[in-house]
Amino acid sequence: MKWNSKLYDHNHDFVAEYGKGLLEFIPEDKTQKILDLGCGTGILTAELAQLGDYVLGIDGSSEMIKKAKQAYPSLDFEVMNALEMPYLQQWDLVFSNAVFHWILDHDLLIKKIKDSLKPSGKLICEFGAYGNIQTIENGMKNALEKKGLSISTKFNFPTVETFGSLLEKHGFTIEKLYDYDRPTPLKDEEKGLYHWAKQFFDTDLGKLSEKEQDMVLKDMTDEVRAKLWNGSYWTADYRRLRVIAHI
């Protein structure tokens, strides 16, 4: 996946805006050290910096981290794979918004988070739940099949039960764990879903010429139009899984 930070901030700024709802669960503790796992362009990292003594933003995308450093030069950011985090009992809080569904190995991810937290440390996160973007994903799958391709973009949208079991396996005590529907309006009117899919299905679309990409995206939007287009804008069929847990 190649992230376009400019496109992301312009067309997908709802990711950070919805993520601000998680901030109300952050403990009031000015001495805490916070890790923002999958910080993107740093919008929520800057908010977290007001809620603790120190915050570090990490992300696997060098382009996202470059943009974050430019936007918030007083904060610390690093390019890092979440599954390769080296931390041992270093953080009071691990925060993450709209990231875990990009990581296929949740078992290893939760182990790394557990290792990184201090005793009594907390995990606060939200990401795609089972059934997230199902209409869009099915539409893209069918459109690619018309070109003789199978969909290869991999998401990890777990059930509450599956993710809860992994948390308990690694010694977390669950405070809140639930999924919910969050229909999400997209920007750019008629082109909204086109731009959304162009970014989030980059792995599949990148195999095609620009003309072929346009054909696939047109087929996909035609298929899902009855469910997701209201005549003025597209609404993505998001479902989210929210987690608050401690060790």
C-alpha positions, 0 to 999 in steps of 0.5 A: 500500500502506497499512502498519498498523504495529501489525498489522505488528509484532504479526502479522508480527514474523517478518519482523524475526526472520528478518531477524536471520539476516542480521546475522551477515554484517555486518562487524565494524567499529565505524567503518562507516556503515550504511543500513537500506533499508526499515527498517519499525518499526526493529527491525533498525535498532536491532540494526545500531546496535550494529554500526557508528558510525552507522545511518540507517533509511529507509522509504517509509511515514510510519506505519512511520517514526513508529512507529520514531521512537517506539520508538527515539528515539535513532536517526535515521529518514527517510521516503524512496523508495528509488528517489530516494535522493540519496546519493553514496559515503556508506555503507559498508554498505547493509542491507535485509530483506524490501523489494526485492520491493516495488520493481518497478524493480530496475535503478534500485534497484541503481544507487541503491545502488551510487551510495550506497556508498563504494568497497569498500562492501557490500550485504547483503539478503534478499527474496522470490525467484521462486516466493515465496507462489505458492500464496497469490498464485494463490489470491487471483487466483482469488478476485478473478476471482470478483468480476470483478476482476484482481489488481493487487498487484505483487510483484517476485520475481526469479530468482537469474540475473536479480538476479545479472545486474543486480548485475554490470551495476552493478559489484558483485562477488557473494560470496553469491547464492542462493535457498531455501525458507522455509516461515513459520508465521503467527500467530492460528491460523485467522485467520492467513492472513486477517490476512496477506492483509489487509495484503499485498493491501491494494491489491486488497482496499481496492477492496472493501466489508468484506463483499466483502473477507471473501468474497474472503478466505474463497474464497482460504483455502478454495482454499489450505487443503489446501496451507497449513493443518495443522489448527493454523496456516497456513504461508506458502509463502515463498521467499527470495533472499539477497545479499551483494555488494561494489563 
